[in-house]
Amino acid sequence: MRRPLSPPDPDAPLRVAHLMQYFITGGLERMVHGLATGARPAVESIALGYVEDGPTRAMLERDGTRTFLYPPRSGRRFGLPLWIGRVLRRERIELLHTHHLGPFMYGAPVARALGIPVVHTEHSLEFYDVPRRRRVGQLMPRLATVTCVGPSLAAWREEHFGDRPVSIRNGIAVPEVTGAGPRAAARARLGLPEDAFVVGTVARLGPEKDLPTLVRAFARLNDAQAHLIVVGKGPEADRIAAAADEAALGARAHLLGERLDVADLLPALDVFGLTSLREGLPLAVLEAMANAVPFVATAVGELPALAEQGAGVVAPVGDVEGLAALLRSYRHAPAARAAAGQAARALVQAEYSQAAMVERYLDIYRQLTGRPARG
């Protein structure tokens, strides 16, 4: 492969491509959206996906980030590296940013063959359950500057692979207003009673999220005024629906599928629930926290550290009874729930802002490309 042409104007925005699998409404995709929009005008970003289209693609395009989807094909994606290389050259990309292991494996060798530096972000660890992928993880620092979305992931890589990746916390835009107004509007949007106790989650509905456990824990509340909201799409959707049917939740279970109005829905929640088997730093949890919504979650990834700072509570993975007890404690202690919500919001404002995340990535982009900071 030939090296890409030099940028026509050294004062032009840095041209960055984000490579990911999906254009669904998951946390990773919303993180890419926030980074692409927040880095302007210093950076002009494009986004590449190769597994599945989805609403996030329209959201990126609407907000000024051009997108490219690899033509869906059955079987192995033998042509994907060539497609990535063509897009990188045609768009005169100066830096490739990969997200998760698959995009790194497909994209990093191509970019380096073209002389393009690579930043890779580790969002979670489930991909390393397969031993042969651990070899890729060990070789990763040879092709990319590796970053992690939280200290626990960085510590895991250091322990297992011996490298010391940069930890850059996910960040979000914090809503200016919370309280009764946004709550009432969100509940009206969802058709929920104002006095209901609402537990909700936003996630890609994959096996690693173990959302049937959340359904079972919620069902143990035995509360006719409690409602469960599940937003997302994925292969576990039928299992989650079956768990809700088995628990006889009926109209109190709301499986909404993919939604682009997540920010407008979160104020409806009293508690954000997450029962993942493993995590990094879930963007949806931070988004809920920014709306003064505390969480009940499994003790994975960065969630115990957030809980230690008063933003929520955690239980062991798979502990249905323990999770139900935590939900019950928030249900019957509204003052404690409100205090945890305020602590959660203050924590996001202080340490998890989108501006801080963007600036840290910009520093790395500039170091790797030799681009000076723009005024």
C-alpha positions as CSV (number, residue, x, y, z in Angstrom):
1,M,0.0,0.0,0.0
2,R,1.2,3.5,-0.7
3,R,1.5,6.2,1.9
4,P,-1.3,8.7,2.0
5,L,-0.8,12.2,0.6
6,S,0.3,14.9,3.0
7,P,-2.4,17.3,4.2
8,P,-2.8,20.1,1.7
9,D,-2.9,22.7,4.4
10,P,-1.0,22.3,7.7
11,D,-3.5,24.7,9.3
12,A,-6.5,22.6,8.3
13,P,-8.2,20.4,10.9
14,L,-6.6,17.1,11.7
15,R,-8.3,14.4,9.8
16,V,-9.2,11.4,12.1
17,A,-11.1,8.2,11.3
18,H,-13.0,6.2,14.0
19,L,-13.3,2.5,13.2
20,M,-16.0,0.5,15.1
21,Q,-18.2,-2.5,14.5
22,Y,-21.7,-1.0,14.8
23,F,-23.7,2.1,14.3
24,I,-26.2,1.1,17.0
25,T,-27.1,3.2,20.0
26,G,-24.6,1.7,22.4
27,G,-22.4,3.6,24.8
28,L,-19.3,3.2,22.6
29,E,-21.1,4.7,19.6
30,R,-22.3,7.6,21.7
31,M,-18.8,8.1,23.0
32,V,-17.5,8.3,19.4
33,H,-20.2,10.8,18.7
34,G,-19.2,13.0,21.6
35,L,-15.5,12.8,20.8
36,A,-16.1,13.6,17.1
37,T,-18.4,16.6,17.8
38,G,-16.5,17.8,20.8
39,A,-13.1,17.9,19.0
40,R,-14.2,20.3,16.4
41,P,-12.8,22.6,14.9
42,A,-9.4,21.1,15.7
43,V,-10.4,17.7,14.3
44,E,-12.5,16.7,11.3
45,S,-13.7,13.1,12.0
46,I,-15.3,10.4,10.0
47,A,-16.7,7.2,11.3
48,L,-16.4,3.7,9.8
49,G,-18.6,0.7,10.7
50,Y,-18.5,-2.8,9.3
51,V,-21.0,-5.1,11.0
52,E,-24.3,-3.4,11.4
53,D,-26.0,-0.2,10.5
54,G,-28.2,1.7,13.0
55,P,-29.6,5.0,14.3
56,T,-26.2,6.3,15.5
57,R,-25.2,6.6,11.9
58,A,-28.0,9.1,11.2
59,M,-27.1,11.0,14.4
60,L,-23.5,11.3,13.4
61,E,-24.4,12.5,10.0
62,R,-26.9,15.0,11.4
63,D,-24.2,16.5,13.6
64,G,-21.6,16.8,10.9
65,T,-19.6,13.6,11.1
66,R,-19.5,11.7,7.8
67,T,-20.0,7.9,8.0
68,F,-19.0,4.9,5.9
69,L,-20.5,1.4,6.2
70,Y,-18.8,-1.7,4.8
71,P,-21.2,-3.4,2.4
72,P,-22.8,-6.2,4.4
73,R,-21.6,-9.7,3.3
74,S,-22.0,-13.1,4.7
75,G,-19.1,-15.1,6.0
76,R,-15.6,-13.8,6.6
77,R,-14.8,-10.2,5.8
78,F,-11.8,-10.8,3.5
79,G,-12.2,-7.5,1.7
80,L,-12.6,-5.4,4.8
81,P,-8.9,-4.4,5.2
82,L,-8.7,-3.3,1.5
83,W,-11.9,-1.3,2.0
84,I,-10.5,0.4,5.1
85,G,-7.3,1.3,3.3
86,R,-9.2,2.8,0.4
87,V,-11.3,5.0,2.7
88,L,-8.3,6.1,4.7
89,R,-6.4,7.1,1.5
90,R,-9.4,8.8,-0.2
91,E,-10.3,10.8,2.8
92,R,-6.6,11.7,3.5
93,I,-6.8,10.4,7.0
94,E,-3.9,11.4,9.3
95,L,-4.8,9.2,12.3
96,L,-6.9,6.1,12.9
97,H,-8.8,5.6,16.2
98,T,-10.0,2.0,16.7
99,H,-12.5,0.9,19.3
100,H,-12.6,-2.7,20.6
101,L,-10.4,-5.6,19.5
102,G,-12.0,-6.4,16.2
103,P,-11.6,-3.0,14.7
104,F,-8.0,-2.9,15.9
105,M,-7.3,-6.3,14.2
106,Y,-8.8,-5.1,10.9
107,G,-7.7,-1.5,10.9
108,A,-4.4,-1.1,12.7
109,P,-2.2,-3.1,10.3
110,V,-3.7,-1.3,7.3
111,A,-3.1,2.1,8.9
112,R,0.5,1.4,9.8
113,A,1.2,0.0,6.3
114,L,0.0,3.4,5.1
115,G,2.2,5.3,7.6
116,I,-0.8,6.4,9.6
117,P,-0.5,6.4,13.4
118,V,-3.2,4.5,15.4
119,V,-4.9,5.2,18.8
120,H,-6.7,2.2,20.2
121,T,-9.3,2.4,23.0
122,E,-10.1,-0.6,25.2
123,H,-13.7,-0.3,26.3
124,S,-14.1,-3.7,28.0
125,L,-12.3,-7.0,28.4
126,E,-14.7,-9.7,27.3
127,F,-13.0,-10.2,24.0
128,Y,-9.9,-11.6,25.7
129,D,-11.9,-14.7,27.0
130,V,-10.6,-16.4,23.8
131,P,-6.9,-17.3,24.5
132,R,-5.7,-16.6,20.9
133,R,-7.0,-13.0,21.2
134,R,-4.7,-12.4,24.2
135,R,-1.8,-12.7,21.8
136,V,-3.2,-9.9,19.8
137,G,-3.6,-7.9,23.1
138,Q,0.0,-8.4,23.9
139,L,1.1,-7.3,20.4
140,M,-1.2,-4.3,20.4
141,P,1.3,-1.6,21.7
142,R,3.6,-2.3,18.8
143,L,1.0,-0.9,16.4
144,A,-1.0,1.6,18.4
145,T,-1.0,3.9,21.4
146,V,-3.3,2.0,23.7
147,T,-5.8,3.8,25.9
148,C,-8.4,2.5,28.4
149,V,-11.7,4.0,29.5
150,G,-10.8,3.6,33.2
151,P,-8.0,2.7,35.6
152,S,-9.2,-0.9,36.3
153,L,-8.9,-1.8,32.6
154,A,-5.4,-0.2,32.4
155,A,-4.4,-2.2,35.6
156,W,-5.7,-5.4,34.0
157,R,-3.7,-4.9,30.8
158,E,-0.6,-4.1,32.9
159,E,-1.0,-7.3,34.9
160,H,-1.8,-9.6,31.9
161,F,0.1,-8.0,29.0
162,G,2.8,-6.0,30.8
163,D,2.1,-2.6,29.0
164,R,1.0,0.6,30.7
165,P,-1.8,2.1,28.7
166,V,-3.1,5.6,29.1
167,S,-6.3,5.8,31.2
168,I,-8.8,8.3,29.8
169,R,-12.1,8.4,31.5
170,N,-15.2,8.5,29.3
171,G,-16.9,11.9,29.5
172,I,-20.3,13.2,28.6
173,A,-22.1,16.5,28.2
174,V,-23.9,17.3,31.5
175,P,-27.5,18.5,31.2
176,E,-28.0,22.0,32.7
177,V,-31.3,21.2,34.3
178,T,-32.5,18.3,36.3
179,G,-35.5,17.8,38.7
180,A,-39.3,17.8,38.5
181,G,-39.6,19.4,35.0
182,P,-37.4,17.0,33.0
183,R,-38.7,14.0,35.1
184,A,-42.4,14.8,34.3
185,A,-41.6,15.4,30.6
186,A,-39.7,12.1,30.3
187,R,-42.5,10.1,32.1
188,A,-45.1,11.7,29.9
189,R,-43.0,10.7,26.8
190,L,-43.0,7.1,28.1
191,G,-46.6,7.0,29.3
192,L,-45.5,6.3,32.9
193,P,-47.4,7.3,36.0
194,E,-45.8,10.2,37.9
195,D,-45.8,8.3,41.2
196,A,-44.2,5.1,39.7
197,F,-40.9,3.7,40.9
198,V,-38.9,3.4,37.6
199,V,-35.8,1.3,37.1
200,G,-34.2,1.5,33.7
201,T,-31.2,0.5,31.7
202,V,-29.7,1.4,28.3
203,A,-27.4,-1.1,26.7
204,R,-26.6,-3.3,23.7
205,L,-28.6,-6.4,24.5
206,G,-25.7,-8.8,24.4
207,P,-24.9,-11.8,26.7
208,E,-22.2,-9.9,28.6
209,K,-24.9,-7.5,29.9
210,D,-26.8,-10.4,31.6
211,L,-30.0,-8.4,31.6
212,P,-32.3,-11.3,32.5
213,T,-30.7,-11.0,35.9
214,L,-31.9,-7.4,36.1
215,V,-35.4,-8.5,35.1
216,R,-35.4,-11.2,37.9
217,A,-34.1,-8.8,40.5
218,F,-36.7,-6.2,39.6
219,A,-39.4,-8.8,39.7
220,R,-38.5,-9.6,43.3
221,L,-39.7,-6.1,44.3
222,N,-43.2,-7.4,44.1
223,D,-44.3,-3.8,43.6
224,A,-47.3,-3.1,41.5
225,Q,-46.2,0.6,41.2
226,A,-42.7,-0.3,39.9
227,H,-41.9,-0.2,36.1
228,L,-38.8,-1.5,34.2
229,I,-37.5,0.2,31.1
230,V,-35.0,-1.5,28.8
231,V,-33.6,0.5,25.9
232,G,-31.4,-1.2,23.3
233,K,-31.1,-3.8,20.6
234,G,-29.1,-7.0,20.4
235,P,-29.1,-10.8,20.3
236,E,-30.4,-11.2,23.9
237,A,-33.7,-9.3,23.2
238,D,-35.8,-12.4,23.1
239,R,-34.3,-13.8,26.3
240,I,-35.0,-10.6,28.1
241,A,-38.6,-10.6,26.9
242,A,-38.9,-14.2,28.0
243,A,-37.6,-13.4,31.5
244,A,-40.1,-10.6,31.7
245,D,-42.9,-12.9,30.7
246,E,-41.8,-15.6,33.1
247,A,-41.8,-13.0,35.9
248,A,-45.4,-12.0,34.9
249,L,-44.4,-8.3,34.7
250,G,-46.9,-7.6,32.0
251,A,-47.4,-4.0,31.2
252,R,-44.8,-2.9,33.8
253,A,-42.0,-4.1,31.5
254,H,-41.2,-1.7,28.7
255,L,-38.8,-3.1,26.1
256,L,-38.3,-0.1,23.9
257,G,-35.7,-1.3,21.4
258,E,-33.2,1.2,19.9
259,R,-33.9,4.9,20.7
260,L,-32.2,8.1,19.7
261,D,-33.9,10.1,22.4
262,V,-32.0,8.4,25.3
263,A,-31.0,11.8,26.8
264,D,-34.7,12.7,27.0
265,L,-35.7,9.4,28.6
266,L,-33.1,9.2,31.4
267,P,-34.8,11.8,33.7
268,A,-37.8,9.4,34.0
269,L,-35.7,6.9,36.0
270,D,-35.4,6.6,39.8
271,V,-32.6,4.1,39.5
272,F,-30.4,3.0,36.6
273,G,-29.8,-0.8,36.7
274,L,-26.9,-2.7,35.2
275,T,-26.1,-6.4,35.8
276,S,-23.2,-6.9,33.4
277,L,-20.8,-9.8,33.8
278,R,-17.9,-7.4,32.9
279,E,-17.6,-3.7,32.1
280,G,-15.2,-0.9,31.5
281,L,-16.8,2.5,32.2
282,P,-20.4,2.4,30.9
283,L,-21.3,5.6,29.2
284,A,-25.0,5.0,29.9
285,V,-24.3,4.9,33.7
286,L,-22.5,8.3,33.5
287,E,-25.4,9.7,31.5
288,A,-27.8,8.6,34.2
289,M,-25.6,10.0,36.9
290,A,-25.5,13.3,35.1
291,N,-29.3,13.4,35.4
292,A,-29.0,12.8,39.2
293,V,-30.1,9.1,38.8
294,P,-28.1,6.7,41.1
295,F,-27.3,3.2,39.9
296,V,-27.7,-0.4,41.2
297,A,-25.2,-2.6,39.4
298,T,-22.9,-5.5,39.6
299,A,-19.4,-4.9,40.9
300,V,-17.5,-4.9,37.6
301,G,-15.1,-2.4,35.9
302,E,-15.1,1.1,37.2
303,L,-18.6,0.7,38.9
304,P,-17.2,-0.1,42.4
305,A,-15.1,3.0,42.3
306,L,-18.1,5.1,41.4
307,A,-20.1,3.5,44.2
308,E,-17.4,4.3,46.7
309,Q,-18.0,7.9,45.9
310,G,-21.7,7.7,46.7
311,A,-23.1,7.5,43.1
312,G,-24.8,4.1,43.5
313,V,-24.5,0.7,45.0
314,V,-23.1,-2.7,43.8
315,A,-23.6,-6.4,44.3
316,P,-21.7,-9.4,43.1
317,V,-22.2,-10.6,39.5
318,G,-25.3,-12.8,39.2
319,D,-26.6,-12.1,42.7
320,V,-30.3,-11.7,42.0
321,E,-31.3,-11.5,45.7
322,G,-28.5,-9.0,46.5
323,L,-29.5,-6.7,43.6
324,A,-33.2,-7.0,44.5
325,A,-32.3,-5.9,48.1
326,L,-30.4,-2.9,46.8
327,L,-33.3,-1.9,44.5
328,R,-35.7,-2.3,47.5
329,S,-33.5,-0.1,49.7
330,Y,-33.7,2.8,47.1
331,R,-37.4,2.2,46.7
332,H,-38.1,2.6,50.4
333,A,-35.6,5.4,51.1
334,P,-36.3,8.2,48.7
335,A,-34.1,10.7,50.7
336,A,-31.1,8.4,50.4
337,R,-31.9,7.8,46.7
338,A,-32.0,11.6,46.1
339,A,-28.7,12.1,48.0
340,A,-27.0,9.4,45.9
341,G,-28.4,11.0,42.8
342,Q,-27.0,14.4,43.7
343,A,-23.6,12.8,44.6
344,A,-23.7,11.1,41.2
345,R,-24.3,14.3,39.3
346,A,-21.6,16.2,41.2
347,L,-19.1,13.4,40.5
348,V,-19.8,13.6,36.7
349,Q,-19.5,17.4,36.7
350,A,-16.2,17.2,38.5
351,E,-14.5,14.3,36.8
352,Y,-16.3,12.9,33.8
353,S,-16.9,15.9,31.5
354,Q,-16.9,15.5,27.8
355,A,-14.5,18.5,27.5
356,A,-11.9,16.8,29.7
357,M,-12.1,13.5,27.7
358,V,-11.8,15.4,24.4
359,E,-8.8,17.4,25.4
360,R,-6.9,14.3,26.6
361,Y,-7.5,12.5,23.3
362,L,-6.5,15.7,21.4
363,D,-3.2,15.7,23.3
364,I,-2.5,12.2,22.1
365,Y,-3.6,12.9,18.5
366,R,-1.2,15.9,18.4
367,Q,1.7,14.0,19.8
368,L,1.3,11.2,17.3
369,T,0.8,13.5,14.2
370,G,3.1,16.4,15.2
371,R,0.2,18.8,14.9
372,P,0.4,21.9,17.1
373,A,-2.5,23.0,19.3
374,R,-4.8,25.4,17.5
375,G,-5.9,28.6,19.2
